[in-house]
Amino acid sequence: MVKEHLKSLKTAMEKEGMDVYYLNTSDYHMSEYVPEYFKTILYFSGFTGSLATLLVTREDTYIFVDGRYHLQADRQCLENDVKVVKLGTAGALDPIAFLKKNYAGKVIGLDGRRTGVKFAKQLKKEGLKILSKDIYSDLIIDRAPLSKDKVWELDEKYSGLSRKKKIELITYCLGDKVHIVNNLESIAYLLNLRGNDILHTPVFLSYLVILNKEVYLFCDIERFDSELLEELYDDGVILRPYDSYYDFLKQIADKKILIDENKVNYETYLSIKGRGNRIYDMTSIIEEMKAVKNPVEQENMRLAHIYDGVAVLRFLMWLETVDKNSISEYDAKCKIDSLRLEYKAIDLSFSSIVAYNENAAQMHYAPSKDSSTMLADHGILLFDTGGHYPEGSTDITRTVALGPVDDEVKMWFTLVLKSMFNLSSVKFLQGMNGNQLDILARKDLWARGVDYRCGTGHGVGYLLAVHESPPNVRHGHTQAGSELAPFKPGMICSDEPGVYFDGKFGIRCENMILCRKDELNEYGQFLSFETLTKVPFDTRLIDKRYLEKEDIERINAYHEDVYESLLPYLNEEEAQFLRKLTEKI
């Protein structure tokens, strides 16, 4: 079917005089995770991952993926005659460099509503001709509709700050400037609202324009109940229909306008360009506020991780007693999902990854009912899961033994665990960023000539997107540059080094960490991390030959904290099981 879909798209390209058509995995709001309506790369390539670029030419089709998806793209796209470009490998060009080299002077078609401003500007800077037009929507059969679910309010006891106060702070900072926001998490955060438009990301499709201290929210009115509408009105929020957004922008003139070119779509830029407007590219001040969790959010997040720890502990108990040979990865996934939702979680924070042995070499492997490997009483199981709670969001990865494992697996597990603690235990001067700190998590793996083709850590939202920036811990540079943003007290980040050997196994250890103030002295303000995640690591996989005394002390101290934190929430059987898992090594 994919080949037929591509054929129809190429016919449409020829009719419009386009030499290449650009598609990405985003929506109108530059989101990472999107509603089903926007999963067009899946339709035209077969790829199910969350991040990719598709370039369709008259002759060929290319999909560009980062290291998380190299193996997955091979398995899903090659059979559809889609060529996989593995970013980060020798000789692989990024989409812009590829277009510049092979299609200079040609016409590049794209949908400006789903293309970031910065990306479109880079295309033009390289001398490429852009034609903004949606030529794909009419080709998609049985396309999923956009959500019309109700928008709901996050109570101030969870948000820590009222909507009115947040708006006052933002409008004070803006002064006479106009601020245009496309990013759904920023809109939801500012207005203390949440929705159900994206699976496991509680946001709602909308745009926001702050103009002359008036806040315009573009979202259809029928999505709000009468009481919430009244509260929004009282707080100075003016509702406009979602589809009236671009017409509204075309009325703005002679203004200083602030946009984030990485998170605002190109059609927005075209709609405000000219008419005496001066446009400034800058990270949204809402993003800055959202990234630094306030004291109420921090305390709530600590509680969310205790709840999460209880649910995961119950999964480990189940895994210990169940007949491994009778269950599949999918069965295990369903079990951990249900344990979270039956306890305190209101949703999963992302689709759970549960991968056995060689499947774990795919960083974002997702078992399904129809395609899932049976487990056995040997080898290792990696599970990367998380939950949304009213108190916040979690993201945790553990790799556990299902039975005997060889010394090679133990060596790599121990080194990965050590790498994780290398980052979470650091004390550093304020002003350091994730690009500078990343080497702490990689140095012991690099010493053995091994790396992982992804970042070490990402920010995590408060009952929002599980991937949030800033902060961002990685070497190298991304287009948004969030890895250069300095860590600030209150920022929450994942810490998840790993190793991935195709055809053999994958290992990842992940905790969430909270940046906090440490010592202040004549050298300046020092910062450190508080570990939020409360789940033990599998000590059966630890080989102490690869650990220093300091490493062992860190592991034992962490396990004692896990035991003391979870104990008040456990019954006697659970407490005994946890005590066994957290015994000193």
C-alpha positions in Angstrom: 0.0 0.0 0.0 2.8 2.4 0.8 4.2 2.2 -2.7 0.8 3.1 -4.1 0.6 6.0 -1.7 4.0 7.3 -2.9 3.0 6.9 -6.5 -0.1 9.1 -6.0 2.0 11.7 -4.1 4.6 11.8 -7.0 1.8 12.3 -9.5 0.6 15.3 -7.4 4.1 16.7 -7.3 4.5 16.5 -11.1 1.2 18.4 -11.5 2.4 21.2 -9.2 5.8 21.4 -10.8 7.6 20.2 -7.6 10.9 18.3 -7.8 11.0 17.3 -4.2 8.3 17.2 -1.5 9.2 17.6 2.2 7.2 15.9 5.0 8.0 15.6 8.7 6.5 13.9 11.7 5.2 17.1 13.2 1.8 18.8 13.2 0.8 22.5 12.9 2.5 23.2 16.3 5.9 21.6 15.8 5.1 18.9 18.2 7.2 15.7 18.7 4.2 13.5 19.4 1.2 14.2 17.2 -2.5 13.3 16.8 -3.2 10.4 14.4 -4.5 13.0 11.9 -0.9 14.1 11.3 0.8 10.7 10.9 1.5 11.2 7.2 5.0 9.9 7.2 3.6 6.6 8.3 1.2 6.7 5.4 3.9 7.5 2.8 6.8 5.4 4.2 5.6 2.8 6.8 7.7 4.4 9.6 6.1 4.6 13.0 8.8 6.5 15.0 8.3 9.9 16.5 10.9 11.8 14.6 11.9 11.7 10.9 12.1 13.7 7.7 10.8 12.3 4.4 12.0 13.7 1.1 10.0 12.4 -1.9 11.7 13.0 -5.3 10.4 12.2 -8.7 12.7 9.1 -8.8 13.3 8.1 -5.2 12.1 8.5 -1.6 14.5 9.1 1.4 13.8 9.0 5.1 16.3 10.7 7.5 16.4 9.3 11.0 18.7 9.7 14.0 20.4 7.0 15.9 17.3 6.0 17.9 15.6 4.8 14.8 18.4 3.4 12.5 17.3 -0.2 12.9 13.6 0.5 13.1 13.7 2.5 9.8 15.5 -0.3 8.0 12.9 -2.8 9.1 9.9 -0.7 8.3 10.9 1.4 5.2 13.3 -0.6 3.0 10.5 -3.0 2.0 8.6 0.0 0.7 11.5 1.2 -1.5 12.2 4.0 0.9 16.0 4.6 1.3 17.1 5.1 4.9 19.6 7.9 5.6 21.2 7.2 9.0 22.0 10.6 10.5 25.2 10.6 12.7 26.9 8.0 10.6 29.9 8.6 8.2 28.9 10.3 5.0 25.2 10.9 5.9 24.0 14.3 5.0 21.2 16.1 6.8 18.1 17.0 4.8 19.2 20.5 4.0 22.7 19.5 3.0 21.2 16.7 0.9 18.9 19.1 -0.9 21.6 21.6 -1.5 23.9 19.0 -3.0 21.4 17.2 -5.2 18.5 19.7 -5.9 20.0 23.2 -6.0 17.7 25.4 -8.1 14.9 22.9 -8.0 11.4 23.5 -6.5 10.9 22.1 -3.0 7.3 21.6 -2.0 6.2 21.6 1.6 3.2 22.4 3.9 4.1 25.7 5.6 1.7 24.9 8.5 3.9 21.9 9.4 7.3 23.3 8.7 9.3 25.3 11.2 10.3 28.9 10.3 14.0 28.2 10.9 14.0 25.1 8.7 12.3 27.0 5.8 14.6 29.9 6.2 17.6 27.6 5.9 16.3 26.1 2.7 15.9 29.6 1.2 19.4 30.6 2.5 20.8 27.7 0.5 19.2 29.0 -2.6 16.4 26.4 -2.8 13.0 27.4 -4.1 10.1 26.8 -1.7 6.5 26.2 -2.8 4.2 26.0 0.3 1.2 23.9 -0.5 -0.5 20.9 1.0 -0.7 18.3 -1.8 -1.0 15.2 0.4 -4.2 15.6 2.5 -6.6 14.9 -0.4 -4.6 11.7 -1.1 -5.0 10.1 2.4 -7.9 7.6 2.6 -9.8 7.3 5.9 -7.8 9.9 7.7 -8.4 10.1 11.4 -10.4 13.2 12.5 -9.0 15.9 14.8 -10.1 15.7 18.4 -13.1 17.6 19.8 -12.7 16.4 23.4 -13.2 18.8 26.2 -10.3 20.9 27.6 -9.9 20.6 31.3 -8.3 22.6 34.1 -5.2 21.7 36.2 -5.9 22.8 39.8 -3.6 25.4 41.4 -2.7 22.9 44.1 -0.8 21.0 41.3 0.3 23.9 39.1 1.6 26.0 42.1 0.7 29.2 40.3 -2.7 30.6 39.1 -3.4 31.2 35.4 -4.0 34.9 36.2 -0.6 35.2 37.9 1.2 33.5 35.1 -0.4 35.8 32.5 0.5 38.9 34.6 4.2 37.8 34.8 4.4 37.1 31.0 2.6 40.3 29.9 4.8 42.4 32.3 7.9 40.9 30.7 6.6 41.5 27.1 5.6 45.2 27.6 4.4 46.5 24.2 5.7 43.4 22.3 3.4 40.8 20.6 4.2 37.2 21.4 2.9 34.4 19.1 3.0 30.8 20.5 2.3 27.7 18.5 3.8 25.2 21.1 1.0 23.2 22.7 2.8 22.5 26.0 3.6 26.2 26.5 0.0 27.1 25.9 -1.3 24.4 28.3 1.3 25.4 30.9 0.5 29.1 30.8 -3.3 28.7 31.0 -3.2 25.7 33.5 -5.3 23.7 30.9 -4.9 20.2 29.6 -6.5 18.2 26.9 -6.6 14.8 25.2 -5.7 15.6 21.6 -2.4 13.7 21.6 -1.9 10.2 22.9 -0.1 10.3 26.3 0.6 14.1 25.9 -2.2 16.0 27.7 -2.5 19.0 25.4 -5.1 20.5 23.1 -4.7 21.9 19.6 -4.6 25.7 19.9 -2.6 28.8 19.1 -1.9 31.8 21.4 -1.3 35.4 20.6 -0.5 37.9 23.4 -1.3 41.3 21.9 -1.5 44.6 23.8 -1.7 42.6 27.0 -4.7 40.8 25.7 -4.4 37.0 25.5 -6.1 35.5 22.4 -6.6 31.7 22.5 -7.5 30.1 19.2 -9.5 27.0 20.1 -13.1 26.1 19.3 -15.5 27.3 22.1 -17.5 24.1 22.2 -14.4 22.4 23.7 -14.9 24.2 27.0 -17.7 23.9 29.5 -19.5 27.0 30.6 -17.8 27.3 34.0 -14.3 27.1 32.5 -15.2 29.6 29.9 -16.3 32.1 32.5 -13.0 31.6 34.4 -11.0 32.2 31.3 -12.9 35.3 30.5 -12.4 36.6 34.1 -8.6 36.0 33.7 -8.5 38.0 30.4 -8.4 35.1 27.9 -10.3 35.9 24.7 -11.4 32.8 22.7 -11.4 32.7 18.9 -12.1 29.8 16.6 -9.1 27.5 15.9 -9.4 28.1 12.1 -9.5 31.9 12.4 -5.9 32.1 13.5 -4.2 33.0 10.2 -6.8 35.6 9.3 -6.2 37.2 12.7 -2.5 37.4 12.2 -2.9 39.2 8.9 -4.5 42.1 10.8 -1.5 42.7 12.9 0.6 45.7 11.8 3.5 47.9 13.0 4.3 45.7 15.9 7.4 44.1 17.5 6.7 40.4 17.3 8.5 37.7 19.3 8.5 34.1 17.9 10.6 31.0 18.5 11.5 30.1 14.9 12.1 26.4 16.0 8.6 26.2 17.4 6.5 28.4 15.2 5.3 27.3 11.7 6.3 28.9 8.5 2.8 29.8 7.5 2.6 31.9 10.7 5.8 33.7 9.7 4.4 34.4 6.2 1.2 35.8 7.7 2.9 38.4 9.9 5.7 39.3 7.6 5.5 42.9 6.2 3.0 45.6 7.2 5.7 47.3 9.3 6.1 44.4 11.7 9.5 43.7 13.1 10.0 40.0 13.9 12.4 38.8 16.5 13.5 35.2 17.0 13.9 34.2 20.6 13.1 31.3 23.0 9.7 31.9 24.5 9.7 33.3 28.0 6.9 30.8 28.7 9.4 28.0 27.8 11.8 29.4 30.4 9.2 29.5 33.1 7.8 26.1 32.3 11.3 24.5 32.4 12.0 25.7 36.0 9.5 23.9 38.2 8.2 26.0 41.1 8.4 24.7 44.7 4.8 23.2 44.6 5.6 21.4 41.3 8.8 20.1 42.7 7.2 18.7 45.8 4.4 17.1 43.8 6.9 15.5 41.5 8.6 13.9 44.4 5.3 12.3 45.4 4.6 11.3 41.7 7.9 9.3 41.7 7.0 7.5 44.9 3.7 6.5 43.4 5.5 5.4 40.3 8.0 3.5 42.3 5.3 1.5 44.0 3.7 0.6 40.6 7.1 -0.5 39.1 8.0 -2.5 42.2 4.7 -4.4 41.8 5.7 -5.2 38.2 9.1 -6.5 39.4 7.3 -8.7 41.9 5.1 -10.1 39.2 8.0 -10.6 36.8 9.9 -12.5 39.5 7.0 -15.0 40.1 5.4 -15.4 36.6 6.4 -18.3 34.3 8.7 -16.3 31.9 8.2 -18.9 29.1 4.4 -18.3 29.0 4.5 -14.5 28.4 5.5 -12.2 25.6 6.9 -8.7 25.6 3.4 -7.4 24.9 2.0 -9.3 27.9 4.7 -7.6 30.1 3.9 -4.2 28.6 0.2 -4.6 29.3 1.0 -5.7 32.9 3.1 -2.7 33.8 0.7 -0.3 32.1 -2.2 -1.7 34.1 -0.3 -1.6 37.4 0.3 2.1 36.9 -3.3 2.9 35.9 -4.8 0.8 38.6 -2.8 2.6 41.3 -2.4 6.4 40.9 -1.6 7.3 37.3 -4.2 9.0 35.1 -2.4 8.1 31.9 0.9 6.7 30.6 3.4 9.4 29.8 4.4 7.6 26.6 3.9 4.3 24.9 5.7 1.7 26.9 8.9 0.1 25.5 9.4 -3.5 26.7 12.1 -5.3 24.8 13.7 -8.7 25.3 17.4 -9.3 24.5 18.2 -8.3 20.9 15.0 -6.3 20.5 16.4 -3.9 23.1 19.1 -2.9 20.6 16.3 -0.8 19.0 16.1 2.2 21.3 12.4 2.8 20.7 11.2 -0.7 20.1 7.4 -1.1 20.7 5.9 -4.6 21.0 2.4 -5.1 19.7 -0.3 -7.8 20.2 0.5 -9.1 16.7 4.2 -8.7 16.8 5.9 -9.5 20.0 8.7 -11.9 21.2 8.1 -14.5 23.8 10.2 -14.2 26.9 12.3 -17.0 28.5 14.0 -17.8 31.8 17.4 -16.4 30.6 18.7 -13.1 29.2 17.6 -9.6 29.9 14.5 -7.5 29.6 14.6 -3.7 29.1 11.5 -1.7 30.0 11.3 2.1 29.4 7.9 3.3 30.8 6.3 6.2 32.6 3.1 7.7 33.9 1.2 10.9 34.2 -0.1 11.8 37.6 -1.8 14.9 38.8 1.4 15.4 40.8 3.6 15.2 37.6 5.1 13.0 35.0 7.7 10.2 35.2 10.1 8.4 32.8 12.1 5.4 34.0 14.1 2.7 32.3 15.3 -0.5 34.0 17.1 -3.5 32.6 16.6 -6.7 34.5 17.8 -10.3 34.4 15.2 -13.0 33.6 17.7 -15.8 34.4 21.3 -16.5 33.7 23.3 -13.9 31.7 26.9 -14.0 30.5 29.7 -11.9 31.8 29.7 -9.6 28.8 26.1 -8.4 29.6 27.1 -7.9 33.3 30.1 -5.8 32.3 28.1 -3.5 30.0 25.2 -3.2 32.5 27.7 -2.2 35.3 29.4 0.4 33.1 26.0 1.8 32.0 24.9 2.0 35.6 28.2 3.6 36.6 27.7 6.1 33.8 24.3 7.1 35.0 25.6 7.8 38.5 28.5 9.7 37.1 26.1 12.4 35.9 23.5 12.3 38.7 26.3 12.6 41.4 28.1 15.6 39.9 28.5 18.9 41.6 29.1 21.8 39.2 29.2 25.6 39.0 26.1 27.4 37.9 26.3 28.3 34.2 27.2 24.8 33.0 24.9 23.3 30.3 24.0 19.8 29.1 26.5 20.0 26.3 29.3 20.4 28.8 28.0 17.8 31.3 27.3 15.0 28.8 30.8 13.6 28.8 30.3 12.5 32.4 27.8 9.9 31.3 29.9 8.8 28.3 33.5 8.7 29.4 33.5 5.1 30.7 31.8 3.9 27.6 34.0 6.0 25.3 37.1 4.5 27.0 36.0 1.2 25.5 35.3 2.6 22.1 31.5 2.5 22.5 28.9 5.2 22.3 25.1 5.6 22.1 23.5 7.5 19.2 21.2 9.8 21.2 21.2 12.3 23.9 21.9 11.4 27.6 19.0 13.3 29.0 16.0 15.5 28.2 13.8 17.7 30.2 10.4 16.3 31.4 7.2 18.3 31.6 4.8 18.6 34.5 1.8 16.6 33.3 2.8 17.6 29.8 5.2 16.3 27.2 7.6 13.7 28.5 10.3 15.3 26.3 10.7 18.9 27.2 13.5 21.4 26.5 15.4 23.0 28.0 17.3 21.2 29.6 19.0 18.8 27.2 22.1 16.7 27.9 24.0 15.7 24.7 27.2 16.3 22.9 27.1 17.9 19.5 24.4 20.5 18.6 20.7 20.4 17.7 18.9 22.9 15.6 17.1 24.3 18.6 20.3 24.5 20.7 18.6 23.6 24.0 21.8 21.6 25.0 23.5 25.1 25.4 20.9 26.3 27.9 22.5 26.4 31.4 21.0 24.2 34.1 19.0 26.2 36.6 17.6 25.1 40.0 14.2 23.6 39.5 14.9 22.0 36.1 14.1 18.3 35.8 15.9 16.1 33.4 16.3 12.4 32.6 19.7 10.6 32.9 19.7 7.6 30.6 23.0 6.4 29.1 23.0 3.0 27.4 24.6 0.6 25.0 23.0 -1.0 22.0 24.5 -3.9 20.0 22.5 -4.9 16.9 21.5 -8.5 17.0 22.7 -9.1 20.6 21.2 -6.9 23.3 20.5 -3.4 24.5 21.0 -2.0 28.0 19.7 1.3 29.4 19.5 2.7 33.0 17.4 5.8 33.5 16.5 8.0 36.5 15.0 11.5 36.6 17.0 14.2 38.3 16.1 17.6 39.8 18.7 20.4 39.6 19.0 22.2 42.9 21.3 24.8 44.6 24.3 23.4 46.4 27.2 25.2 48.0 27.8 29.0 47.6 31.3 30.2 48.2 33.9 32.5 46.8 34.0 30.6 43.5 30.3 31.1 42.9 27.0 29.1 43.2 27.4 25.4 42.9 24.5 23.2 41.7 23.9 19.4 42.1 21.1 16.9 41.3 18.5 15.3 43.5 17.4 11.9 42.2 13.6 11.7 41.9 13.1 8.1 40.6 12.5 5.5 43.4 13.1 2.1 41.8 15.9 -0.4 42.6 18.4 -1.6 40.0 18.9 -5.3 39.4 22.1 -6.0 41.5 22.2 -9.5 39.9 23.6 -7.8 36.8 26.3 -5.9 38.6 29.9 -7.0 38.3 31.9 -5.2 41.0 35.2 -5.7 39.1 34.2 -2.6 37.1 33.3 -0.4 40.0 35.3 1.8 42.3 34.5 2.1 46.0 32.8 5.4 45.3 30.5 3.7 42.8 29.5 1.0 45.2 28.7 3.7 47.9 26.5 5.6 45.4 24.5 2.4 44.5 24.0 1.4 48.1 23.0 4.9 49.2 20.5 5.1 46.3 19.0 1.8 47.2 18.6 2.8 50.9 16.8 5.9 49.8 14.5 3.9 47.6 13.7 1.6 50.5 13.0 4.4 53.0 10.9 6.4 50.5 8.6 3.5 49.4 8.3 1.7 52.7 5.3 3.7 54.0 3.3 2.8 50.9 3.9 -0.9 50.9 2.3 -4.0 52.5 4.4 -6.5 54.3 5.1 -8.7 51.3 6.0 -5.8 49.1 8.3 -4.4 51.8 10.1 -7.7 52.2 10.6 -8.0 48.4 11.9 -4.4 48.3 14.3 -5.1 51.2 15.8 -8.0 49.2 16.2 -5.9 46.1 17.9 -3.1 48.0 20.4 -5.1 50.0 23.9 -3.6 50.0 26.4 -4.9 47.5 
